[in-house]
Amino acid sequence: MAGVNPKFLISKDFSRHTKAALDLDDDVVLTYYIDDSDGTQSLADGRTITTLPHTTEEVRFIEGIFDGLDTLLAIDFERSPTTKGSDIDIYSVIDSSDWEKMI
């Protein structure tokens, strides 16, 4: 199974976003949203992505990661039912409008 190149997951923009989210919350809670859509979506930054729903196993895996981090860090993670107000949005992306630029 091919891995994901970390440069697509880690960026200065994402780091700034997370720092800003932590600075806003006095209680140090980061919320995360796990998307379950099948189709094309427009992101706030103008990119368009094509997504698939996460499997039950993938959702359990993601929740397990956050549960584990919760016990290790002085940050609490809570799952959000929507993207509205969530700090981290997780998608199962099969295509992105800007992937060609990254290759």
N, C-alpha and C positions, 0 to 999 in steps of 0.2 A: 504494500500500500504506500503510495507516494505521500510524503509529508507536505505541510504547508510552509512556504518560505516565511520566516518570521518578519522579514522586512515588509510584508503585506499586512501584518498585524500590529506592528509597533511603529509609531511615528511620533514626531514632536507634537503634531496636532492632537493625537490621542492622549499623549502624556499631559498636555496643557488642559485638555477637557477633563481628565480625571482629577488633576490638581484643583481645578476650579470647582469641581463637584465636591471635593473634600473640604475646600475652604468655605463653601456655602453651608455645610452641615456642622452645627456645633456638636451633635451627637455622633458624628463620624459613622453615618450609615450610607452605604452605597446600594442603590436599588438596581436590579437587573431585570431585563425583559427578554423572554425567550420567544421569538417569533414563530408562528405556526402557519404562516401563509404559503399558498401555492400560486405563484404568478409573478408579475412584474410590479415593482414598487419604486417610488421616487424617494430618495433620501433628502434630508434637509440641506446637504451640501451640493445638491444638484445632480448627483450620480443616480443612475438607474440600475437596479439589480433585479435578477430573476432568482426566486427562492423556491425551496421545497419545504414542506413541513418537517419538523424534527421528529424522529422516531421516539417511542417511549424510552428506549434504551439511551438515546442521546440526551433526552431531557433529564433522566436520572443521573447520567454522567455529569452534566453541567451543574445540576443541583449539588451533587457530591463534591465537586470542585469548590463551589462556594461554601458549602458546609465545612469542608476541611480548612479553607482559608479563614473562615470565621473563628475557628478555635486557635489559629496560629497568629493572627494579626489583631491589632487594636482597632479593627474596622469591622462593623457588622454589615452583612450582606442580606438583603431582603429581596425576594422576587416580586416584581410588579406585574399586574395583569395587563398593562398597556404600556406603550412607549411614552405616553404623556408623563413627563417628570422623571422618567427613568434615567439613571446615569450611564448604564451600559445596556446596549441593545445587541442581542445575539441572533444572527440570521444564518440559515443554511443556504448559502449562496452558490448557485451553479453558473452564474454569469454576471458580469459587471460592466457597465459602460466604459470604464477606464482601465480595464485589464490590458488592453492592447498597448496602452501607453507605458505600462510597467514592464513589458517583456523586452 
